[in-house]
Amino acid sequence: MLREIKHFILHLRLHYQFFILSGGYLLGGLLSQEMNTTQYWLQFFNVHVLLFGGATAYNSWWDKDEGPIGGLKNPPKMTPWMHPVSLLMMFAGFGWAFMIGWSYSAVFGISLLLFWLYSTPHARWKGNPHLSLLAIAVSTGFNSVLLGFGAAGGVISASILICSAGASLILLSLYPVSQIYQSEEDGKRGDQTFFLEYGQNAVKYFFKFTFIGGLLILCTGLYMVYPVPSIFLFTTGLLSYLILNHFVTHLRGEQKEYKNVMKIKFFASLSFVLFLLISNAIRHEWIGETILRTYF
């Protein structure tokens, strides 16, 4: 049983949730005019462990992958109890979200619904090249920013919506790339992914236009709230784009490339996460608060 629990924890892919998918949530905190620090970090756990982690395990249950997947090179086999537990995690998080408010829980609930539609055989949006993009863009991109913003205590504005749209496009830009290396298993399940529908060249062009478009939209929205970091983000983001574009352009679709794909994806996402952590710490005076509590 302990071994099965360990396998279930691996399927949560927490390192993937914290270092790759947390950028949107942290961006929401940066955009917020207020910062309820305790609530913000408690909901960080709720969103990235109960919602995202539960959704990832739920997807793994239906996929039953044997080859490498995002954040997990050798996925262990899942056992029957993991299916209801993954659902229980997501719905427990949904109940917790109601403590923040109706609008916050509504955003949380929409993401939960999209995760279910994405994975379940009753809908299987993952098997549709367009609906899968919509589900990922909204659930882990757009809504992630809104959840971070709401948990911090911010009041909705045009800039938050613009930034959410930009962040979702950046997140989405590399999503079809990993499908190149999962096409065999996707085909066996009958999933018609973006890569299987349009081919490798389309995946490369999708990255080019989606990443740079998302970066421009994100930095425009961020400039309305926080001008200096927006300029820095655009500069570093453009550099990241040039590096990533060179890498993506030269992909040949060979399985041995998958490890490097995950490394470059991890590096790009981690850099964004660190930038947002530092920016949040400066804007919301987390560093100053920590020093005051330590010495006074």
C-alpha positions as CSV (number, residue, x, y, z in Angstrom):
1,M,0.0,0.0,0.0
2,L,2.8,2.4,0.8
3,R,4.3,1.7,-2.6
4,E,0.9,2.5,-4.3
5,I,0.7,5.8,-2.3
6,K,4.2,6.7,-3.5
7,H,3.1,6.0,-7.1
8,F,0.0,8.1,-6.6
9,I,2.1,11.0,-5.3
10,L,4.3,10.7,-8.4
11,H,1.3,11.0,-10.6
12,L,0.4,14.3,-8.9
13,R,3.6,15.5,-10.5
14,L,4.0,18.2,-7.9
15,H,7.4,19.5,-9.2
16,Y,5.6,20.1,-12.5
17,Q,2.8,21.9,-10.8
18,F,5.1,24.1,-8.7
19,F,7.8,24.9,-11.2
20,I,6.0,24.9,-14.5
21,L,2.3,25.6,-14.0
22,S,2.5,28.1,-11.1
23,G,3.5,31.0,-13.2
24,G,-0.1,32.1,-13.9
25,Y,-1.1,32.0,-10.2
26,L,2.0,34.0,-9.2
27,L,1.3,36.5,-12.0
28,G,-2.2,37.0,-10.5
29,G,-0.6,37.9,-7.1
30,L,1.7,40.4,-8.8
31,L,-1.2,42.1,-10.5
32,S,-3.3,42.4,-7.3
33,Q,-3.6,45.7,-5.6
34,E,-3.9,43.9,-2.3
35,M,-2.1,40.9,-0.8
36,N,-3.7,38.6,1.8
37,T,-0.5,36.6,2.2
38,T,-1.8,33.8,4.3
39,Q,-4.8,33.2,2.2
40,Y,-2.7,33.5,-1.0
41,W,-0.3,30.7,0.0
42,L,-3.0,28.5,1.4
43,Q,-4.8,28.7,-1.9
44,F,-1.5,28.1,-3.8
45,F,-1.6,24.7,-2.1
46,N,-5.2,24.3,-3.0
47,V,-4.8,25.1,-6.6
48,H,-1.5,23.4,-7.4
49,V,-1.9,20.3,-5.2
50,L,-5.7,19.5,-4.9
51,L,-6.9,21.0,-8.2
52,F,-3.9,20.6,-10.6
53,G,-2.4,17.6,-8.9
54,G,-5.8,15.8,-8.7
55,A,-6.5,16.7,-12.3
56,T,-3.1,15.3,-13.4
57,A,-3.7,12.1,-11.5
58,Y,-7.2,11.8,-12.9
59,N,-5.9,12.2,-16.4
60,S,-3.2,9.6,-15.8
61,W,-5.9,7.2,-14.7
62,W,-7.6,7.4,-18.1
63,D,-4.5,7.7,-20.2
64,K,-2.7,4.7,-18.7
65,D,0.6,5.9,-20.3
66,E,3.5,3.5,-20.4
67,G,6.0,5.9,-22.0
68,P,7.3,9.3,-20.8
69,I,4.7,12.1,-20.1
70,G,5.1,15.7,-19.0
71,G,7.0,15.7,-15.7
72,L,7.2,11.9,-15.4
73,K,9.7,9.9,-17.4
74,N,8.5,6.4,-16.3
75,P,4.9,6.7,-15.1
76,P,4.0,3.8,-12.7
77,K,0.8,1.9,-13.1
78,M,-2.2,3.2,-11.3
79,T,-4.6,1.1,-9.1
80,P,-8.4,1.4,-8.9
81,W,-8.5,3.5,-5.6
82,M,-6.5,6.3,-7.3
83,H,-9.5,7.2,-9.6
84,P,-11.9,8.2,-6.8
85,V,-9.1,9.8,-4.8
86,S,-8.1,12.1,-7.6
87,L,-11.7,13.2,-8.0
88,L,-12.0,13.6,-4.2
89,M,-9.0,15.9,-4.2
90,M,-10.4,18.2,-6.8
91,F,-13.8,18.4,-5.2
92,A,-12.2,19.0,-1.7
93,G,-10.4,21.9,-3.3
94,F,-13.6,23.2,-4.8
95,G,-15.2,23.1,-1.3
96,W,-12.3,25.0,0.1
97,A,-12.5,27.6,-2.7
98,F,-16.0,28.6,-1.4
99,M,-14.3,30.0,1.7
100,I,-12.9,32.8,-0.5
101,G,-16.1,33.7,-2.2
102,W,-18.6,32.8,-5.0
103,S,-16.7,34.4,-7.8
104,Y,-13.4,32.6,-6.8
105,S,-15.2,29.3,-6.4
106,A,-16.8,29.8,-9.8
107,V,-13.4,30.2,-11.5
108,F,-12.1,27.2,-9.6
109,G,-15.2,25.2,-10.6
110,I,-14.8,26.0,-14.3
111,S,-11.3,24.7,-14.2
112,L,-12.4,21.6,-12.5
113,L,-15.1,21.0,-15.1
114,L,-12.6,21.6,-17.9
115,F,-10.2,19.1,-16.4
116,W,-13.0,16.5,-16.2
117,L,-14.1,17.2,-19.8
118,Y,-10.4,17.0,-20.9
119,S,-9.8,13.5,-19.5
120,T,-13.1,11.6,-19.1
121,P,-14.1,9.1,-21.8
122,H,-17.6,10.6,-21.6
123,A,-16.3,13.8,-23.3
124,R,-12.6,13.3,-23.9
125,W,-11.7,16.8,-25.0
126,K,-8.1,15.7,-25.0
127,G,-8.8,13.7,-28.1
128,N,-10.0,16.8,-30.0
129,P,-7.2,19.1,-31.4
130,H,-9.2,22.2,-30.7
131,L,-11.1,21.5,-27.6
132,S,-8.0,20.2,-25.9
133,L,-6.3,23.6,-26.6
134,L,-9.3,25.4,-25.2
135,A,-9.4,23.3,-22.0
136,I,-5.7,23.8,-21.3
137,A,-5.7,27.5,-22.1
138,V,-8.6,28.3,-19.8
139,S,-8.0,25.8,-16.9
140,T,-4.3,26.1,-16.4
141,G,-3.7,29.5,-18.1
142,F,-6.4,32.1,-17.9
143,N,-8.1,30.8,-14.8
144,S,-4.8,30.2,-13.0
145,V,-4.1,34.0,-13.1
146,L,-7.6,34.8,-11.9
147,L,-7.2,32.4,-9.0
148,G,-4.0,33.9,-7.9
149,F,-5.5,37.4,-8.3
150,G,-8.6,36.4,-6.3
151,A,-6.7,34.7,-3.5
152,A,-4.5,37.8,-3.0
153,G,-7.7,39.9,-2.7
154,G,-7.5,41.9,-5.9
155,V,-10.4,43.8,-7.6
156,I,-10.9,42.8,-11.2
157,S,-9.8,45.2,-13.9
158,A,-9.1,45.2,-17.7
159,S,-5.4,44.7,-17.1
160,I,-5.9,41.4,-15.2
161,L,-8.0,40.0,-18.1
162,I,-5.4,41.1,-20.7
163,C,-2.6,39.5,-18.7
164,S,-4.6,36.4,-18.2
165,A,-5.1,36.1,-22.0
166,G,-1.4,36.6,-22.6
167,A,-0.3,34.1,-20.0
168,S,-2.6,31.5,-21.3
169,L,-1.1,31.8,-24.8
170,I,2.4,31.5,-23.6
171,L,1.5,28.4,-21.5
172,L,-0.3,27.0,-24.5
173,S,2.6,27.6,-27.0
174,L,4.7,24.6,-26.0
175,Y,1.7,22.3,-25.2
176,P,1.5,20.6,-28.7
177,V,5.3,20.1,-28.7
178,S,5.2,17.3,-26.2
179,Q,2.5,15.6,-28.3
180,I,5.1,14.9,-30.9
181,Y,6.7,12.3,-28.6
182,Q,3.4,10.9,-27.3
183,S,1.8,10.3,-30.7
184,E,2.0,6.5,-30.7
185,E,0.1,6.2,-27.4
186,D,-2.3,9.0,-28.3
187,G,-3.1,7.2,-31.6
188,K,-3.7,3.9,-29.8
189,R,-6.2,5.6,-27.5
190,G,-7.9,7.2,-30.5
191,D,-7.0,10.7,-29.4
192,Q,-6.7,13.1,-32.4
193,T,-4.2,15.6,-30.9
194,F,-3.1,18.9,-32.5
195,F,0.1,17.2,-33.7
196,L,-1.7,14.2,-35.2
197,E,-4.2,16.5,-36.9
198,Y,-1.9,19.1,-38.4
199,G,1.7,17.7,-38.3
200,Q,5.0,18.7,-36.9
201,N,5.4,21.9,-39.0
202,A,2.1,23.2,-37.7
203,V,3.3,22.6,-34.1
204,K,6.4,24.7,-34.8
205,Y,4.4,27.6,-36.3
206,F,1.9,27.4,-33.6
207,F,4.7,27.9,-31.0
208,K,6.1,30.8,-33.0
209,F,3.0,32.9,-33.2
210,T,1.4,31.9,-29.9
211,F,4.4,32.6,-27.7
212,I,5.3,35.9,-29.2
213,G,1.6,37.0,-29.3
214,G,1.1,36.0,-25.7
215,L,4.3,37.8,-24.6
216,L,3.1,41.0,-26.3
217,I,-0.4,40.8,-24.8
218,L,1.0,39.9,-21.3
219,C,3.5,42.7,-21.2
220,T,0.9,45.2,-22.4
221,G,-1.4,44.3,-19.5
222,L,1.5,44.2,-17.0
223,Y,2.7,47.6,-18.1
224,M,-0.7,49.1,-17.1
225,V,0.0,48.0,-13.5
226,Y,3.7,47.5,-13.1
227,P,5.7,49.3,-15.8
228,V,9.3,48.5,-14.9
229,P,8.9,44.7,-14.5
230,S,6.9,44.6,-17.7
231,I,9.8,46.0,-19.7
232,F,12.2,43.6,-18.0
233,L,9.8,40.7,-18.7
234,F,9.5,41.6,-22.3
235,T,13.2,41.8,-22.8
236,T,13.9,38.5,-21.0
237,G,10.8,36.9,-22.6
238,L,12.0,37.9,-26.1
239,L,15.4,36.3,-25.3
240,S,13.7,33.2,-24.1
241,Y,11.6,33.2,-27.3
242,L,14.7,33.3,-29.5
243,I,16.3,30.4,-27.7
244,L,13.1,28.3,-27.6
245,N,12.4,29.1,-31.2
246,H,15.8,27.9,-32.3
247,F,15.3,24.7,-30.3
248,V,11.8,24.0,-31.6
249,T,12.6,24.8,-35.2
250,H,15.3,22.1,-35.2
251,L,13.2,19.4,-33.7
252,R,13.1,16.3,-35.8
253,G,10.5,14.3,-33.8
254,E,12.9,11.6,-32.6
255,Q,12.2,10.0,-29.2
256,K,15.7,10.8,-27.9
257,E,14.8,14.5,-28.1
258,Y,12.1,14.3,-25.5
259,K,14.4,14.6,-22.5
260,N,15.8,17.9,-24.0
261,V,12.3,19.1,-24.7
262,M,11.3,18.7,-21.1
263,K,14.6,20.3,-19.9
264,I,14.0,23.5,-22.0
265,K,10.4,23.6,-21.0
266,F,11.4,23.4,-17.4
267,F,14.1,26.0,-17.7
268,A,11.8,28.5,-19.4
269,S,9.0,28.0,-16.9
270,L,11.2,28.1,-13.9
271,S,12.8,31.3,-15.0
272,F,9.3,32.9,-15.3
273,V,8.3,31.5,-11.9
274,L,11.5,32.9,-10.2
275,F,11.0,36.3,-11.9
276,L,7.4,36.4,-10.5
277,L,8.4,35.3,-7.0
278,I,11.0,38.1,-6.8
279,S,8.6,40.7,-8.3
280,N,5.9,39.7,-5.8
281,A,8.3,39.8,-2.9
282,I,9.3,43.4,-3.8
283,R,5.9,44.7,-4.6
284,H,4.1,43.2,-1.6
285,E,7.1,43.7,0.7
286,W,7.3,40.0,1.7
287,I,11.1,40.5,2.2
288,G,10.6,43.5,4.4
289,E,7.9,41.7,6.5
290,T,10.2,38.7,7.0
291,I,13.1,40.8,8.2
292,L,10.8,42.8,10.6
293,R,9.3,39.6,12.1
294,T,12.8,38.1,12.5
295,Y,14.5,41.0,14.2
296,F,11.6,42.8,16.0
